[in-house]
Amino acid sequence: ANRYIADFSKLIRTVLNNMNEEYVRLSVELGSIEDYLKIEYLRFGNKFDYRLEIDNQVVLESIMVSPGIVQPFIENAIWHGVMGLDERKGTIRVSLKMDYDKIVCTVEDDGVGRARSEAMKDRSLPTRSKGISSAMERLRIINNLQDTNYRIVISDLHPDRVETGTRVEIDMPVMVRA
């Protein structure tokens, strides 16, 4: 319980500190993502394992990213992907890869998939996550201001399976600092 409270407090402090920032160091954002995954793992460790994979071209201390874009998709992977599994433990993979002037963050889960998750959904809950809407809106604003085409692409990880899983590819705008 103490570990959970300490990790949760650290996450809340980081989120509140980053909330009003346009860009934060990637190392800080990644720390926030890892803290979130640790907390959910402590709560539901019997439901999933997770991996963070960072390409060696990604220099954590010199890259700045817009905070809070990735976490809502990880939350969805947990709550709507692997939490729906009955017979096995799921896996969530978060990977970061440099792609010219952006980082592509891929969030994958091997959970029940979008169609089955929709069928299992509690109709009393909101239809779309506020976090996901905020992330999409933030990218839309950045695209308009910078005349860019950053995208979020959501697809089935294994379309040929019953439990299709989900893949989300997020273009993360970056600033490079020395």
C-alpha positions in Angstrom: 0.0 0.0 0.0 2.8 2.4 0.8 4.6 1.7 -2.5 1.3 2.2 -4.4 0.7 5.6 -2.6 4.3 6.7 -3.1 4.2 5.8 -6.9 0.7 7.4 -7.3 1.9 10.6 -5.5 5.0 10.8 -7.8 2.8 10.4 -10.8 0.3 13.1 -9.7 3.2 15.5 -9.0 4.7 14.9 -12.5 1.4 15.3 -14.3 0.6 18.5 -12.4 4.1 19.9 -13.1 3.9 19.1 -16.8 0.3 20.1 -17.3 1.0 23.7 -18.4 4.1 23.0 -20.3 4.1 22.9 -24.1 7.1 20.6 -24.2 8.9 18.5 -21.5 12.1 16.4 -21.7 11.3 13.0 -23.1 13.0 11.4 -20.1 10.4 13.1 -17.9 7.5 12.1 -20.1 8.8 8.5 -20.2 9.2 8.5 -16.4 5.5 9.5 -16.1 4.5 6.8 -18.5 6.5 4.2 -16.5 5.1 5.4 -13.2 1.6 5.0 -14.7 2.3 1.5 -15.9 3.8 0.6 -12.5 0.7 1.8 -10.7 -1.6 -0.1 -12.9 0.6 -3.2 -12.7 0.5 -3.1 -8.9 -3.3 -2.9 -9.2 -3.8 -5.6 -11.9 -0.5 -7.4 -12.2 -2.3 -10.7 -12.6 -3.9 -9.3 -15.8 -0.9 -8.1 -17.8 2.8 -7.6 -18.2 4.4 -4.6 -19.9 7.5 -3.7 -21.9 9.0 -0.3 -22.7 11.3 -0.4 -25.8 13.3 2.6 -26.8 15.2 2.7 -30.1 18.9 3.6 -29.6 18.5 6.7 -31.8 16.2 8.2 -29.2 18.2 10.5 -27.0 16.1 10.9 -23.9 17.7 14.0 -22.4 18.0 16.1 -25.6 14.5 15.5 -27.0 11.5 17.5 -25.8 7.9 16.2 -26.4 4.4 17.5 -25.8 3.3 15.9 -22.5 0.3 13.7 -21.9 -0.3 12.4 -25.5 0.6 8.8 -24.9 -0.8 7.9 -21.5 -4.5 7.8 -22.5 -3.8 5.2 -25.1 -1.9 3.1 -22.5 -4.9 3.4 -20.2 -7.2 2.2 -23.0 -4.9 -0.7 -23.7 -5.2 -1.7 -20.1 -8.9 -1.0 -19.4 -10.4 -2.0 -22.8 -7.8 -4.4 -24.0 -6.2 -6.7 -21.5 -8.7 -6.3 -18.7 -11.3 -8.1 -20.9 -9.1 -11.3 -21.1 -10.4 -14.3 -19.1 -8.1 -17.2 -19.9 -4.7 -15.6 -20.0 -2.5 -12.7 -19.0 -2.1 -9.9 -21.6 0.9 -7.9 -22.7 1.3 -4.2 -23.3 4.2 -3.0 -25.3 5.2 0.7 -25.6 7.9 1.5 -28.1 9.6 4.7 -29.2 11.4 5.1 -32.5 12.9 8.2 -34.2 11.4 9.0 -37.6 13.0 12.2 -39.0 11.4 15.1 -37.2 9.2 13.1 -34.9 9.1 10.1 -32.6 6.6 7.4 -33.4 5.3 5.9 -30.2 3.5 2.6 -30.7 1.2 1.2 -28.0 0.2 -2.4 -28.5 -1.9 -4.7 -26.5 -2.8 -8.4 -27.2 -6.2 -8.0 -25.6 -9.7 -8.5 -26.7 -9.6 -5.9 -29.5 -11.8 -3.0 -30.4 -14.9 -4.8 -31.6 -15.1 -7.2 -28.6 -14.3 -4.3 -26.2 -17.1 -2.3 -27.7 -19.5 -5.2 -27.2 -18.4 -5.6 -23.6 -18.6 -1.9 -22.8 -20.8 -0.6 -20.0 -23.3 1.7 -21.7 -23.4 4.0 -18.7 -19.7 5.1 -19.3 -18.8 8.0 -21.7 -18.3 6.9 -25.3 -14.9 8.5 -25.8 -12.1 9.0 -23.3 -11.4 12.7 -22.4 -7.7 11.9 -22.4 -7.8 10.5 -26.0 -9.9 13.5 -27.2 -7.4 15.9 -25.5 -4.5 14.1 -27.2 -6.1 14.2 -30.6 -7.1 17.9 -30.1 -3.5 18.7 -29.1 -2.1 17.1 -32.2 -4.8 18.9 -34.4 -3.7 22.3 -32.9 0.0 21.5 -33.4 -0.7 20.5 -37.0 -2.6 23.8 -37.6 0.0 26.0 -36.0 3.0 24.2 -37.5 1.5 23.2 -40.8 2.4 19.5 -40.1 0.6 16.2 -40.4 1.1 14.4 -37.2 -1.3 11.5 -36.8 -2.7 8.9 -34.5 -3.5 5.6 -36.2 -5.5 2.9 -34.4 -5.7 -0.6 -35.9 -6.1 -4.2 -35.0 -2.8 -5.8 -34.1 -4.0 -9.3 -35.2 -7.0 -8.9 -37.5 -7.1 -12.6 -38.2 -7.6 -13.6 -34.5 -10.7 -13.6 -32.2 -8.7 -11.5 -29.7 -7.3 -9.0 -32.2 -5.4 -6.8 -29.8 -4.9 -3.1 -30.7 -2.1 -1.1 -32.1 -1.9 2.7 -31.7 0.8 4.6 -33.6 1.2 8.2 -32.3 3.3 10.8 -34.1 4.9 12.8 -31.4 6.2 16.2 -32.4 9.7 16.9 -30.9 12.0 19.7 -30.2 15.7 19.0 -29.9 17.7 20.7 -27.1 21.4 20.4 -26.4 
